[in-house]
Amino acid sequence: MNHEHFSEVILEISKHLKSADLLVLEGLTYICAFLRKKFEHYDWVGFYFADLDNKMLHLKAFSGSPVEHHEIPFGKGICGQVAVSNQNFIVPDIRAQDNYLACNIAVKSEIVIPLFLEGKNIGQIDIDSHKINPFYDKDVHLLEAVCDLVAKTYSKSLLQL
């Protein structure tokens, strides 16, 4: 994925979200499916959103094999750690992680990028890959841009998820 391709992906997602006037969950589901189709190393793509009062993440949209982790407590697994740290987290090889929640035996690596609204970490995009160490800075930049786009497109509606 070169820089030009990165811009095209964001533009295409943005155009679709605006032209289709999708509700939040429809838009998130579209993004998950689009990214999964566009990048061969994105085998599962999902959005988790935070219940800040109960310190719990809830899966709201995804594309890929169904998972059993629809709710994740803050601090548990990679997603739960990102909910606490507010930092990007790339796991090149999940076998090296002690605090990992297995979703699918084929998963070899994961990247989780927090989604901020008005400075608060309200959710995240989570990508699983069946390849070891497939994620690079370009993936981080793309996924940060996707999270920014989601926050700008849906702003206050996200807080009601």
Secondary structure as the mmCIF struct_conf table of DSSP 4:
data_model
#
loop_
_struct_conf.conf_type_id
_struct_conf.id
_struct_conf.beg_label_comp_id
_struct_conf.beg_label_asym_id
_struct_conf.beg_label_seq_id
_struct_conf.end_label_comp_id
_struct_conf.end_label_asym_id
_struct_conf.end_label_seq_id
HELX_RH_AL_P HELX_RH_AL_P1 HIS A 3 ALA A 20
TURN_TY1_P TURN_TY1_P1 ASP A 21 ASP A 21
HELX_RH_AL_P HELX_RH_AL_P2 VAL A 24 LYS A 38
TURN_TY1_P TURN_TY1_P2 GLU A 40 HIS A 41
STRN STRN1 TRP A 44 ASP A 51
TURN_TY1_P TURN_TY1_P3 LEU A 52 LYS A 55
STRN STRN2 MET A 56 SER A 63
BEND BEND1 GLY A 64 SER A 65
BEND BEND2 GLU A 68 GLU A 68
BEND BEND3 HIS A 70 HIS A 70
STRN STRN3 GLU A 71 PRO A 73
TURN_TY1_P TURN_TY1_P4 PHE A 74 GLY A 75
BEND BEND4 LYS A 76 LYS A 76
HELX_RH_AL_P HELX_RH_AL_P3 GLY A 77 SER A 85
BEND BEND5 GLN A 87 GLN A 87
STRN STRN4 PHE A 89 VAL A 91
BEND BEND6 PRO A 92 PRO A 92
HELX_RH_3T_P HELX_RH_3T_P1 ILE A 94 ALA A 96
BEND BEND7 ASP A 98 ASN A 99
BEND BEND8 CYS A 103 CYS A 103
TURN_TY1_P TURN_TY1_P5 ILE A 105 ALA A 106
STRN STRN5 SER A 109 LEU A 117
TURN_TY1_P TURN_TY1_P6 GLU A 118 GLY A 119
STRN STRN6 LYS A 120 SER A 129
BEND BEND9 HIS A 130 ASN A 133
HELX_RH_AL_P HELX_RH_AL_P4 ASP A 137 TYR A 154
HELX_RH_3T_P HELX_RH_3T_P2 SER A 155 GLN A 160
#
